[in-house]
């Protein structure tokens, strides 16, 4: 993907293959001397048993510029938490494992629930939000990167390139979004981004008209990537969606809170692969089907806050326009894959498009039936205003868990 194209809406920082990981690392070490860098890792316990996380830790051990690593651990009992503490102990950086299902953290969640400020459902969004609150309570970092724990093609170069734009004080960027080609070397992957988000944004522009927000989202080469970096000053006012709309939701926060020149996308890998979700054609509450509904709702909600009026007729038109746009793009993806020696199952791709077309309308119906549904977890600024002690109590809870179960 070595090119230098700029689209004029947000900055694109390319990998022109003219520097090395070692050179970036040395510069980040110098920068981190006065502007400390953190990493958030939202993890399921099952990922400790998967093929990716061991290699990720081996790579992170070679990132000396990281001051702190915050691991949010979901779906773990006491025995598994003890194992996780040992598993992550190989990291040389300051690191903390937040046992989200432990009694102390559940007590924190209950305090939030009584204030009507708790996340409404478990998942990656809740995990990331909790880690952000913990990091803010630490008060010792200037920038933070966030990435998943199931990246099977992970290298330390990915992290260095992701965090550099916000770690360098000479740059004006407050938020950086990673991008890459979604391929494992044999197949073209990234179905939700290719077959849902890209044609949906094209269809929305045709149906509801020009919107700066749509142009902003279309500027990102991979809007659903789970790799972000931000300056910590952005975090207190960040609204984190609790569902699969997390990535679109965070990008939307960049649109809401930051000037366009404060947001960039950065090329972080030549290949990228991770755990693949099933399509779940028969179950709209699971897999890529659930993901597609949540992503559509996130986009509709943001457009509605900017004054776009939706109706059943609009969603019917949107479905038809989306379907045609997706099939047109599929031709492009098929030819691109063939030319590069990659495979695409044309039948499965069209089946995914048909499912996503149904979910474009289903998400619209859910949105119309409950437009007042709280779209995001409250910001940490609001939580702090409601309970000024809760962030410090979270620090204590994590420390006590480490002492008791470490």
N, C-alpha and C positions, 0 to 999 in steps of 0.2 A: 504493500500500500504506500510505497514511497512516492509521494507527490507533494506539491506545495500549494494546492488549491485552497483559496479562502472564499467563503460564500458571502461575506460582508455583514452577516448578522452577529455571529459570535466568532471568536478567534479559534482557529484550528491549529494545534501544535503537532507537527508531524515527526515521525522518526525517519530522518534522512540518512541514517546509517553513517553519520560523520562524527559520532562520539561513542564512548563506551560506557558500559555499566560502571566500571571502576572509576571513570572520571566523574560521572554523575554522583556516585557514592561519596567520593572525596569532597565534592562541593557541598553536598547535603550535610556531611559531618561538620564542615565549617559553619554552614548556616545554622545548624542545630545547636551550636554553642551558645547562641543568644536567643534563639527562637525554637523552643523544643517541639518535637514532632511526636505525635501519637498515632496508634493504629487501633481501630475497632474491628473485632472479628466476631460477628454473630454466628453461633454454631449450635447445631443440634448434637446431642450426645452421639447419635448414630454416625456422625461424620468423623468421630474419633476412630471408628472401626472401618472407615471407607478408604479408598485408594489415594486420596488427594492430600489429606491434612498432614500426614507425616512429612511429605516432601515440602509442603508450605512452611512448616516449622524449620526444616533444614535450610531453606532459603532465607527465612527471616533471621536466623542466627547470623547471617552475613550482612545484616542491615544495621550497622553500628550507629547510624544517625537516629534510630528510633529511641526515644526516651521512655515511652510507656506503651504497653499493649494491654487493651481491655478486651477480655473474652466474655461474651454473653453466652451462658450455657443453658440451653432449653432441653426439656424432656429428659431429666436426669434424676435418679433417686440418690440416696446418700452414698451408697457404694459406688455408683457411677461418678458422683461428684469427687469422691476421694481419688478415683482413678484419673479423672480429668486433671486434678491438681498435679498429680505425678506426671501425666502426659505432657502438660505444658511447662513443667519445671525445667525442661531443657533450654528454654528461652533465656538468654543472658540479660535481656532488658527487664526493667521493672514491669511486672505483669500481674494482673488480677483476674481471677475467674469469678464471675458473678453467677451464683447458683440461683437462677430465676425461680426454680421450683422448691427452693429450701424454705423452711419456716420463717426465717428472718426476712427474706425478700417478700414472701407472701404477706407478712405483716405490713410491710411498706405498701404493698399493693392494696391491702384492705384500708389503710389510711387514705389512700388516693380515691378508692371507691366511695368512701363516705363523703368525700368532697366532690364527688361526681367528676373526678379528673383522671380516673384510671383508664388505661387502654381497654377497649370493649371486647377485644378478642386476642388470643395468643397468636404468635407468629413472628416473622422476621421484623416487621415494623415495630412491634412492641419491644423486641429484643434490642434493636438498634436504638430506640428511644431511651430505654433504660441505661444502656451503655453511655449514651450522650450525657444523661443526667449525672452519672458517676464521674465521667471525665470533667464535666463542668465543676463538680464538687472538688476535684483534685487541684484545680486552679494552677496548673504548672505547665501547660502546653499552649502553643500558638497556632498550630495547625494539626489536622487529623485526616487520615485516610480511612476508608471503609471498604472492605471487600469480603466476598464470600469464602467459605471454608471447603468448597467442593471443586475447586479449580484444578483439574488434572494436568494442565499444561503450565502451571505456575512457575515463574522465575522471579528472582529479586529485581530484575530489570523492570518488571511490570510495576512494582511498588515505587521504585525510584522515579520512574517517568510520571506516575500518577500524582505523586505528592509534590514534585518539584515546582510546578507552576504556582502553588499557593505557599510553599515554603520559602520561596525566593522573595525577599521584601522589595526587590527592584521591579517585580511584576505587580500589576494592579489586580490580579485575579483573586476573587474571594471563593470561587467554586470551580473545580475542575471535574470533568466527566470523562472516564476512559472510553476508548473505542478500539475495535479490532475486527478482523473477519472471523465469523463464527464457523470454523471448520476444524475437523479433527484430522485433516489430511486426506480423507477419503470421501466424506459427505459434506454437503452444504447444510449447516444447521441454522439455528436462530429463527425457528418458524414463527414465533409470536411477533418478533420485530419485523420480519420480512413480509409475512402474510396477513398480519393484523394491523400493526401500528402504521406502517408506511402507507398502505392503501386507505386506511381509515382517515388519516390526516389529509390525504388528497381528496377523499370523498367529502369530508367536512368542509373543506374550502369551497368545493363546488356547490354544496347544499346550503350552507349558512353564510357563505361569502368570505371575503378577505378578513382575516383577523391576525393582528400582530402576534398573538399567542401561538396560532397555528404555524406561522412562519418561523417562530422561535423553535418550536418542537421539531419542525422539519429540518432545521439547521444541524441537528445532531445525527451523526452517522450511525450511532447505536444507542437510541434513547433508553433502552431497557437494560443496559449494562449495569451490573451491581457494584461497579467500582466508582467511588466518588472520593474527592479530597476537598476539604473546606478549611478556611481559617476559623478558629474556634469562636471568634467574635460573631460569626453567623449563627451559631448553634442555639443560643437562648431563645431566639424568635422563630426557630424552624418548626414547622408543623409536619409531623410524621404520620402519613397514613398507616393504619394498622393492618391493611390487607395487601393484596398483590399489586396494588397501585403505588407501592412505595417508590419505585424508581421514577415514574412519571410525576408523582407527588413532590419528590425532592426537586426535580427539575422545575416544576411549577413554582416552588418556593423561591428558586433562583430568579424566576421571572417576576414574582411578586415583590421580592425584597431588594433585589440587586439591579444595578445598571447593566445593560447588555455587555459592556466592556469589562465587567467584573466576572463574567462567566466564560469559560473556555472548554474545549474538548481536546483531549490529548491521546495520541496513538500510543498504546502501551504494549502491544503484542502483535506478532505476525500470525500466530494461530492461537485459538482459545477454545477450550472444551471443558465442560463440567457435567454434573449430574443432569440427566434429561427427565423432564416430567412427562407422564403419559398424557395422551390427548383427552381421555375421559369423555368420550362422545356421549355416553349414556348418563353422565352424572355432572351436572353443572356446578356442583359444590366441590369439585376436586380437579386436580391436574391443570392442564392448559385451558380447559373449559372455564374453570373458576378464575384462572388468571386473566383470561380475555374479558370476562364480565367486569372484574374489578378495575382493569385498565380502562375500559370504555367509560365506566362510571367516573373515574378520576378525571378524564378529559372533559366529560359532559359537565361535571360540577364546576370545573375551572372556567369553562366557557360561559356557564350560567352566571357566575359571579361577575363576569365582564359584560353582562347584559344580553347575552344570546338567549332567545326564547325558543324552547323546545316544545314539541307536541307529538302526538302519535303519527300524524301525517309526515312530520319532519323525519322521524325515525324510519318510517317506511321508505321514504325517498333515500335516506342515508343507506339503508340496507342494499337497495338496488344499485346505488352508485358505488358503494364499497365493493360489492361482489364483482362488478365489471372491472373496477380498478385493480382488484387483487388478481384476477385472471390475467389482465394485461401485464402486471408485474411478474407473474409467474413465468410467462414466456421469457422475460429478461433474465430471471434467475436461472431458468433451465439452460438457456444458451450460455450464460456465464459459467455455470458449473461444467457443462460439456467441454467448453474451450479450455478449462483448467483441469480436466481430468477428474472431476468430482462427480459424485452420483446424486441424483434427486429422484425420489419415487413420485412420479407425476400423479399417480392415483391418490397416494396419501396426502400429497400437498393440496390437491383439489378437495379432498375430504375435510382437511383442516379449514380451508376457506369456507366451505359450506357450513361447518360448525361455527366458525367465527361470525359469519353473516347472521346466523340465528341469534348469536349472543350480542351482536350489535343492537338488535331490537330488544332482547331480553334485558340488557343493561339499561336501555332507555325506559322500558316499562318499570323497572325497579326504581329508577331515578324519578320518574313522574309520580309513582305511588308514594314515595317518601322523600320529597325534595329537601326536607329539613333534617335528614339523617346526618348526624355529626360526621363530617368527612375525615377528620384527622384527630390524633391525640393532642391534647392541649400542649402549648409550648411550655418549656421549662421556666420561662419568665412568669407565666401565669401560675404554675405550680409553686414556685418560690414565693409569689405574693400571697397565695392561699395558706401555705405552710412553710414558713421560713426555715424550719429545722429539718425538713425531710431529706434534703440532699446530704447534709452532714450525717444524718442518721443512716442513710444508705451507705456512706463510707464506713461507718462503724459496723453495720451489718455484714459487709463484705469482709472486713478485717476480722470480725469475730468468727465468721465461717472459716476463714483461713486458719485461724489459731485452733479451732476445735477439730477441724477435719483435715488439716494439712498434713 
